[in-house]
Amino acid sequence: MNLHEKCLLRYLQNPDELDYSTEVLKLNNLILEKQFILKNISLDADIFEYAEV
């Protein structure tokens, strides 16, 4: 079960905790976005700098 499924299950069991689950999902998405940027865009910048030399 991934994080999104856990949040959905938590909401279905306790609808009052929707705010908490939403914040967890936002934080998870932010972490995934930063990891993507670090892995892909930083690597592309290194390749670009190397090509200029």
Chimera marker file (.cmm) of the C-alpha trace (Angstrom):
<marker_set name="trace">
<marker id="1" x="0.000" y="0.000" z="0.000" r="1" g="1" b="0" radius="0.5"/>
<marker id="2" x="1.509" y="3.334" z="-1.001" r="1" g="1" b="0" radius="0.5"/>
<marker id="3" x="1.195" y="6.673" z="0.762" r="1" g="1" b="0" radius="0.5"/>
<marker id="4" x="-1.769" y="7.846" z="-1.338" r="1" g="1" b="0" radius="0.5"/>
<marker id="5" x="-3.702" y="4.664" z="-0.579" r="1" g="1" b="0" radius="0.5"/>
<marker id="6" x="-2.947" y="5.017" z="3.128" r="1" g="1" b="0" radius="0.5"/>
<marker id="7" x="-4.224" y="8.589" z="3.116" r="1" g="1" b="0" radius="0.5"/>
<marker id="8" x="-7.393" y="7.583" z="1.292" r="1" g="1" b="0" radius="0.5"/>
<marker id="9" x="-7.988" y="4.730" z="3.706" r="1" g="1" b="0" radius="0.5"/>
<marker id="10" x="-7.400" y="7.045" z="6.663" r="1" g="1" b="0" radius="0.5"/>
<marker id="11" x="-9.914" y="9.524" z="5.229" r="1" g="1" b="0" radius="0.5"/>
<marker id="12" x="-12.533" y="6.834" z="4.685" r="1" g="1" b="0" radius="0.5"/>
<marker id="13" x="-12.087" y="5.633" z="8.255" r="1" g="1" b="0" radius="0.5"/>
<marker id="14" x="-11.852" y="9.127" z="9.808" r="1" g="1" b="0" radius="0.5"/>
<marker id="15" x="-13.245" y="11.880" z="7.559" r="1" g="1" b="0" radius="0.5"/>
<marker id="16" x="-12.343" y="14.500" z="10.179" r="1" g="1" b="0" radius="0.5"/>
<marker id="17" x="-8.658" y="13.920" z="9.451" r="1" g="1" b="0" radius="0.5"/>
<marker id="18" x="-8.869" y="15.112" z="5.848" r="1" g="1" b="0" radius="0.5"/>
<marker id="19" x="-6.724" y="18.182" z="6.581" r="1" g="1" b="0" radius="0.5"/>
<marker id="20" x="-3.955" y="16.031" z="8.032" r="1" g="1" b="0" radius="0.5"/>
<marker id="21" x="-4.042" y="13.586" z="5.132" r="1" g="1" b="0" radius="0.5"/>
<marker id="22" x="-3.980" y="16.444" z="2.635" r="1" g="1" b="0" radius="0.5"/>
<marker id="23" x="-0.914" y="17.950" z="4.287" r="1" g="1" b="0" radius="0.5"/>
<marker id="24" x="0.857" y="14.579" z="4.237" r="1" g="1" b="0" radius="0.5"/>
<marker id="25" x="0.146" y="14.245" z="0.514" r="1" g="1" b="0" radius="0.5"/>
<marker id="26" x="1.382" y="17.779" z="-0.172" r="1" g="1" b="0" radius="0.5"/>
<marker id="27" x="4.601" y="17.087" z="1.713" r="1" g="1" b="0" radius="0.5"/>
<marker id="28" x="5.088" y="13.790" z="-0.110" r="1" g="1" b="0" radius="0.5"/>
<marker id="29" x="4.559" y="15.472" z="-3.487" r="1" g="1" b="0" radius="0.5"/>
<marker id="30" x="7.045" y="18.214" z="-2.591" r="1" g="1" b="0" radius="0.5"/>
<marker id="31" x="9.671" y="15.628" z="-1.658" r="1" g="1" b="0" radius="0.5"/>
<marker id="32" x="9.087" y="13.722" z="-4.904" r="1" g="1" b="0" radius="0.5"/>
<marker id="33" x="9.329" y="16.940" z="-6.917" r="1" g="1" b="0" radius="0.5"/>
<marker id="34" x="12.626" y="17.925" z="-5.285" r="1" g="1" b="0" radius="0.5"/>
<marker id="35" x="14.059" y="14.456" z="-5.816" r="1" g="1" b="0" radius="0.5"/>
<marker id="36" x="13.084" y="14.630" z="-9.496" r="1" g="1" b="0" radius="0.5"/>
<marker id="37" x="14.733" y="18.014" z="-9.881" r="1" g="1" b="0" radius="0.5"/>
<marker id="38" x="17.897" y="16.881" z="-8.147" r="1" g="1" b="0" radius="0.5"/>
<marker id="39" x="18.169" y="13.724" z="-10.231" r="1" g="1" b="0" radius="0.5"/>
<marker id="40" x="17.182" y="15.093" z="-13.638" r="1" g="1" b="0" radius="0.5"/>
<marker id="41" x="17.705" y="18.820" z="-13.899" r="1" g="1" b="0" radius="0.5"/>
<marker id="42" x="20.957" y="18.928" z="-11.930" r="1" g="1" b="0" radius="0.5"/>
<marker id="43" x="22.329" y="16.121" z="-14.070" r="1" g="1" b="0" radius="0.5"/>
<marker id="44" x="21.343" y="18.010" z="-17.233" r="1" g="1" b="0" radius="0.5"/>
<marker id="45" x="23.121" y="21.150" z="-15.954" r="1" g="1" b="0" radius="0.5"/>
<marker id="46" x="26.306" y="19.164" z="-15.300" r="1" g="1" b="0" radius="0.5"/>
<marker id="47" x="26.220" y="17.727" z="-18.823" r="1" g="1" b="0" radius="0.5"/>
<marker id="48" x="25.668" y="21.217" z="-20.271" r="1" g="1" b="0" radius="0.5"/>
<marker id="49" x="28.601" y="22.690" z="-18.330" r="1" g="1" b="0" radius="0.5"/>
<marker id="50" x="30.843" y="19.817" z="-19.421" r="1" g="1" b="0" radius="0.5"/>
<marker id="51" x="29.886" y="20.304" z="-23.056" r="1" g="1" b="0" radius="0.5"/>
<marker id="52" x="30.877" y="23.983" z="-22.964" r="1" g="1" b="0" radius="0.5"/>
<marker id="53" x="34.442" y="23.276" z="-21.790" r="1" g="1" b="0" radius="0.5"/>
<link id1="1" id2="2" r="1" g="1" b="0" radius="0.2"/>
<link id1="2" id2="3" r="1" g="1" b="0" radius="0.2"/>
<link id1="3" id2="4" r="1" g="1" b="0" radius="0.2"/>
<link id1="4" id2="5" r="1" g="1" b="0" radius="0.2"/>
<link id1="5" id2="6" r="1" g="1" b="0" radius="0.2"/>
<link id1="6" id2="7" r="1" g="1" b="0" radius="0.2"/>
<link id1="7" id2="8" r="1" g="1" b="0" radius="0.2"/>
<link id1="8" id2="9" r="1" g="1" b="0" radius="0.2"/>
<link id1="9" id2="10" r="1" g="1" b="0" radius="0.2"/>
<link id1="10" id2="11" r="1" g="1" b="0" radius="0.2"/>
<link id1="11" id2="12" r="1" g="1" b="0" radius="0.2"/>
<link id1="12" id2="13" r="1" g="1" b="0" radius="0.2"/>
<link id1="13" id2="14" r="1" g="1" b="0" radius="0.2"/>
<link id1="14" id2="15" r="1" g="1" b="0" radius="0.2"/>
<link id1="15" id2="16" r="1" g="1" b="0" radius="0.2"/>
<link id1="16" id2="17" r="1" g="1" b="0" radius="0.2"/>
<link id1="17" id2="18" r="1" g="1" b="0" radius="0.2"/>
<link id1="18" id2="19" r="1" g="1" b="0" radius="0.2"/>
<link id1="19" id2="20" r="1" g="1" b="0" radius="0.2"/>
<link id1="20" id2="21" r="1" g="1" b="0" radius="0.2"/>
<link id1="21" id2="22" r="1" g="1" b="0" radius="0.2"/>
<link id1="22" id2="23" r="1" g="1" b="0" radius="0.2"/>
<link id1="23" id2="24" r="1" g="1" b="0" radius="0.2"/>
<link id1="24" id2="25" r="1" g="1" b="0" radius="0.2"/>
<link id1="25" id2="26" r="1" g="1" b="0" radius="0.2"/>
<link id1="26" id2="27" r="1" g="1" b="0" radius="0.2"/>
<link id1="27" id2="28" r="1" g="1" b="0" radius="0.2"/>
<link id1="28" id2="29" r="1" g="1" b="0" radius="0.2"/>
<link id1="29" id2="30" r="1" g="1" b="0" radius="0.2"/>
<link id1="30" id2="31" r="1" g="1" b="0" radius="0.2"/>
<link id1="31" id2="32" r="1" g="1" b="0" radius="0.2"/>
<link id1="32" id2="33" r="1" g="1" b="0" radius="0.2"/>
<link id1="33" id2="34" r="1" g="1" b="0" radius="0.2"/>
<link id1="34" id2="35" r="1" g="1" b="0" radius="0.2"/>
<link id1="35" id2="36" r="1" g="1" b="0" radius="0.2"/>
<link id1="36" id2="37" r="1" g="1" b="0" radius="0.2"/>
<link id1="37" id2="38" r="1" g="1" b="0" radius="0.2"/>
<link id1="38" id2="39" r="1" g="1" b="0" radius="0.2"/>
<link id1="39" id2="40" r="1" g="1" b="0" radius="0.2"/>
<link id1="40" id2="41" r="1" g="1" b="0" radius="0.2"/>
<link id1="41" id2="42" r="1" g="1" b="0" radius="0.2"/>
<link id1="42" id2="43" r="1" g="1" b="0" radius="0.2"/>
<link id1="43" id2="44" r="1" g="1" b="0" radius="0.2"/>
<link id1="44" id2="45" r="1" g="1" b="0" radius="0.2"/>
<link id1="45" id2="46" r="1" g="1" b="0" radius="0.2"/>
<link id1="46" id2="47" r="1" g="1" b="0" radius="0.2"/>
<link id1="47" id2="48" r="1" g="1" b="0" radius="0.2"/>
<link id1="48" id2="49" r="1" g="1" b="0" radius="0.2"/>
<link id1="49" id2="50" r="1" g="1" b="0" radius="0.2"/>
<link id1="50" id2="51" r="1" g="1" b="0" radius="0.2"/>
<link id1="51" id2="52" r="1" g="1" b="0" radius="0.2"/>
<link id1="52" id2="53" r="1" g="1" b="0" radius="0.2"/>
</marker_set>
